[in-house]
Amino acid sequence: MDAMAQLAVLTAATILAAGAAFAMAWAFLHGAFRLMQPAGAIRAQVQTTNLGHAQRPRFELAQGTRAVARGFALDR
């Protein structure tokens, strides 16, 4: 009986640890993807036209990002 209780506790602890590991991996992956977004991307608010169609937001690079890319291209 004692062996069955120990096995049940070990099984529950393993399932709990696997769930915690999955949650942490998902949280870290989600955070990494959020950090990988371009630093200079400016998201404009969605505006509607006279016909009621929504315009897509424009993404623009910051001036510094453009200068760094230009400098990197000149180094090659």
Contact map, one row per residue, 1 for C-alpha under 8 A:
1111100000000000000000000000000000000000000000000000000000000000000000000000
1111110000000000000000000000000000000000000000000000000000000000000000000000
1111111000000000000000000000000000000000000000000000000000000000000000000000
1111111100000000000000000000000000000000000000000000000000000000000000000000
1111111110000000000000000000000000000000000000000000000000000000000000000000
0111111111000000000000000000000000000000000000000000000000000000000000000000
0011111111100000000000000000000000000000000000000000000000000000000000000000
0001111111110000000000000000000000000000000000000000000000000000000000000000
0000111111111000000000000000000000000000000000000000000000000000000000000000
0000011111111100000000000000000000000000000000000000000000000000000000000000
0000001111111110000000000000000000000000000000000000000000000000000000000000
0000000111111111000000000000000000000000000000000000000000000000000000000000
0000000011111111100000000000000000000000000000000000000000000000000000000000
0000000001111111110000000000000000000000000000000000000000000000000000000000
0000000000111111111000000000000000000000000000000000000000000000000000000000
0000000000011111111100000000000000000000000000000000000000000000000000000000
0000000000001111111110000000000000000000000000000000000000000000000000000000
0000000000000111111111000000000000000000000000000000000000000000000000000000
0000000000000011111111100000000000000000000000000000000000000000000000000000
0000000000000001111111110000000000000000000000000000000000000000000000000000
0000000000000000111111111000000000000000000000000000000000000000000000000000
0000000000000000011111111100000000000000000000000000000000000000000000000000
0000000000000000001111111110000000000000000000000000000000000000000000000000
0000000000000000000111111111000000000000000000000000000000000000000000000000
0000000000000000000011111111100000000000000000000000000000000000000000000000
0000000000000000000001111111110000000000000000000000000000000000000000000000
0000000000000000000000111111111000000000000000000000000000000000000000000000
0000000000000000000000011111111100000000000000000000000000000000000000000000
0000000000000000000000001111111110000000000000000000000000000000000000000000
0000000000000000000000000111111111000000000000000000000000000000000000000000
0000000000000000000000000011111111100000000000000000000000000000000000000000
0000000000000000000000000001111111110000000000000000000000000000000000000000
0000000000000000000000000000111111111000000000000000000000000000000000000000
0000000000000000000000000000011111111000000000000000000000000000000000000000
0000000000000000000000000000001111111000000000000000000000000000000000000000
0000000000000000000000000000000111111100000000000000000000000000000000000000
0000000000000000000000000000000011111110100000000000000000000000000000000000
0000000000000000000000000000000000011111100000000000000000000000000000000000
0000000000000000000000000000000000001111100000000000000000000000000000000000
0000000000000000000000000000000000000111110000000000000000011100100000000000
0000000000000000000000000000000000001111111000000000000000111100000000000000
0000000000000000000000000000000000000001111100000000000001111000000000000000
0000000000000000000000000000000000000000111110000000000011110000000000000000
0000000000000000000000000000000000000000011111000000000011100000000000000000
0000000000000000000000000000000000000000001111100000000010000000000000000000
0000000000000000000000000000000000000000000111110000011110000000000000000000
0000000000000000000000000000000000000000000011111000011100000000000000000000
0000000000000000000000000000000000000000000001111111111000000000000000000000
0000000000000000000000000000000000000000000000111111111000000000000000000000
0000000000000000000000000000000000000000000000011111100000000000000000000000
0000000000000000000000000000000000000000000000011111100000000000000000000000
0000000000000000000000000000000000000000000000011111110000000000000000000000
0000000000000000000000000000000000000000000000011111111000000000000000000000
0000000000000000000000000000000000000000000001111001111100000000000000000000
0000000000000000000000000000000000000000000001111000111110000000000000000000
0000000000000000000000000000000000000000000001100000011111000000000000000000
0000000000000000000000000000000000000000001111000000001111100000000000000000
0000000000000000000000000000000000000000011100000000000111110000000000000000
0000000000000000000000000000000000000000111100000000000011111000000000000000
0000000000000000000000000000000000000001111000000000000001111100000000000000
0000000000000000000000000000000000000001110000000000000000111110110000000000
0000000000000000000000000000000000000001100000000000000000011111110000000000
0000000000000000000000000000000000000000000000000000000000001111111000000000
0000000000000000000000000000000000000000000000000000000000000111111100000000
0000000000000000000000000000000000000001000000000000000000001111111110000000
0000000000000000000000000000000000000000000000000000000000001111111111000000
0000000000000000000000000000000000000000000000000000000000000011111111100000
0000000000000000000000000000000000000000000000000000000000000001111111110000
0000000000000000000000000000000000000000000000000000000000000000111111111000
0000000000000000000000000000000000000000000000000000000000000000011111111100
0000000000000000000000000000000000000000000000000000000000000000001111111110
0000000000000000000000000000000000000000000000000000000000000000000111111111
0000000000000000000000000000000000000000000000000000000000000000000011111111
0000000000000000000000000000000000000000000000000000000000000000000001111111
0000000000000000000000000000000000000000000000000000000000000000000000111111
0000000000000000000000000000000000000000000000000000000000000000000000011111
